[in-house]
Amino acid sequence: MALTGVAGLAACGGGSHGGVGVGGVGTGGGGKPTVIDRRVKVSATPEVSLQVRDWQPPGSTGPVIVLLAGLGGNARYFDSLAPALAARSRVLAISRRGYGLSDKPMPVKTATQYYEVDTLVADLKAVLDALGVQRAVLGGHSIAGNELTRFAGLYPERTQGLIYLDTTFDYTLDGDSGGETVPDNRLLHEPKPTLDDGRSLQTAIAFFQRNSKNWWPALEANLRDAIDIRGDGSVRLNTPDEVETAVDTAGHSFSPDYKAVRAPSLVVTALPSGRRDMFPWLELPLDAKTQKDADDYLRIFRRVSITNSNQLVAALDTPNRLTLDNASHGDFIMEREAEVLRAIQFMTWA
């Protein structure tokens, strides 16, 4: 598979596992949180264990917070936000099955086998059970919103709160484009990697740097856990194409039931305002057509995002929302971390 499909990673993760503290982020001294990398078994048939990063403050005063990455992302995506939250709370960042250092069973009987939303929710419950967490605030980026909503509906007694991090109201519905047609300009399409981009870890990192608004240590950690380095030094995604398709297809076939949600919720929306928020790969100067197409695409996308955010807030019946202008879906929790952190800490959880 080489680096094929790598452009589809949500955020782009190295890390040790087995219950050892990781240096550089604090190991309990000086009042800093300790992070423990774990593998938690969630299924026997097939056998599946998940990568879990467990941030533990020296004295917890807040609720346990559980973080789930978007499509293609893994636990390392939260390497910046998680320790910031862990100043007050125990924080668990989980790589769902199929991604990062978690196991990746291949679908056989159906295109989405082992990756349906209910299976992912069962995995989440199994992690909480194994770690003795009775109630938690769940935070999810992008497509992880499905797992938040479904878990909260099935297990209201275990859901202390929900944090929707730029998620979509319903992935089975088309967005509100206002009747406009989205420009189809190949220069606006996210670049796909070439064979040269997968020649080494450094060329893969360089590819992502070119195609990201900003490049953060958490994004690089996420990338490192998302690839395998082969004997010749070349790299490839460690998520098989069939698994990526299974998660994507299952997620876009799931219509959430917000009526079943009772927990207090926070909706965070990232609104792109400029071309770098939306198309960081575009090289200036642009020709007149591409400039117009980019501006039109951005305007339509903002309309879709605002309508989607309003639908989500209404469905959750929540007054708690944070809208971030000049923000990118891929890295807003890093670039605007202080604002996201304040919004989460301002919440009064059930």
Secondary structure, 3 states (H helix, E strand, C coil): CCCCCHHHCCCCCCCCCCCCECCCCCCCHHHCCEEEEEEEEEEECCEEEEEEEEEECCCCCCCCEEEECCCCCCHHHHCCHHHHHCCCCCEEEECCCCCCCCCCCCCCCCCCCCCCHHHHHHHHHHHHHHCCCCCEEEEEEHHHHHHHHHHHHHCHHHEEEEEEECCCCCCCCCCCCCCCCCCCCHHHCCCCCCCHHHCCHHHHHHHHHHCCCCCCHHHHHHHHHHEEECCCCCEEECCCHHHHHHHHHHHCCCCCCHHHCCCCEEEEEEECCCHHHHCCCCCCCCCHHHHHHHHHHHHHHHHHHHHHHHHHHHHHCCCCEEEEECCCCCCHHHHCHHHHHHHHHHCCCC
